[in-house]
Amino acid sequence: MDLSLQNKKIELIQWLSTLNDQSLIDKLMKLRETEQADWWNDISESEKKSIEKGIEDADNKKLTSHSEVRKIYGKRL
């Protein structure tokens, strides 16, 4: 592990150990929770279906190459 990163972690741990601001601690806990959240649970059913359809198409080799897409949509990209 990068020594600089390790030093930053130690510095944060030391800072956290002296922190008495409850609202800041709550914000940090919320940040931690959002970092651990699975984005799949936050998207709509239609987005999930669209992703699943794309995976199914890829599994069935129903793909369009990048060069073909560039030919079709080139002027818009």
C-alpha positions in Angstrom: 0.0 0.0 0.0 1.2 3.5 -0.8 2.8 5.1 2.2 1.1 8.4 1.5 -2.3 6.6 1.6 -1.4 4.8 4.8 -0.4 8.1 6.4 -3.7 9.7 5.3 -5.6 6.9 6.9 -3.8 7.2 10.1 -4.3 11.0 10.1 -8.1 10.5 9.5 -8.3 7.9 12.3 -6.5 10.3 14.7 -8.8 13.1 13.7 -11.9 10.9 14.1 -10.9 9.8 17.5 -10.9 13.4 18.8 -14.1 14.4 16.9 -17.0 15.5 19.2 -19.3 17.1 16.6 -22.3 14.7 16.4 -23.7 16.2 13.2 -20.4 15.7 11.4 -20.2 12.2 12.7 -23.7 11.5 11.4 -22.8 12.9 8.0 -19.7 10.7 7.9 -21.8 7.6 8.8 -24.3 8.5 6.1 -21.4 8.8 3.6 -20.1 5.4 4.6 -23.6 3.9 4.2 -24.0 5.3 0.7 -20.6 4.0 -0.3 -21.6 0.5 0.7 -25.1 0.7 -0.9 -25.8 -1.4 -4.0 -26.7 0.9 -6.9 -29.0 -1.9 -8.3 -31.4 -1.2 -5.4 -31.6 2.5 -6.3 -32.5 2.2 -10.0 -36.0 1.9 -11.4 -37.6 -1.4 -12.6 -37.5 -0.2 -16.2 -33.7 0.5 -15.9 -33.2 -3.0 -14.4 -35.2 -4.5 -17.3 -33.2 -2.6 -19.8 -29.9 -3.8 -18.3 -31.1 -7.3 -18.1 -32.2 -7.1 -21.8 -28.8 -5.8 -22.8 -27.1 -8.7 -20.9 -29.4 -11.2 -22.6 -28.6 -9.7 -26.0 -24.9 -9.9 -25.3 -25.2 -13.5 -24.2 -27.0 -14.3 -27.4 -24.4 -12.5 -29.5 -27.0 -9.9 -30.6 -24.5 -7.1 -30.7 -23.7 -4.2 -33.0 -20.0 -3.4 -33.4 -18.7 0.1 -32.5 -17.7 0.8 -36.2 -21.3 -0.1 -37.3 -22.8 2.2 -34.7 -20.4 5.0 -35.8 -21.7 4.6 -39.4 -25.3 4.8 -38.3 -25.0 7.6 -35.7 -21.7 9.2 -36.6 -23.0 12.7 -37.3 -24.8 12.7 -33.9 -21.8 11.6 -31.9 
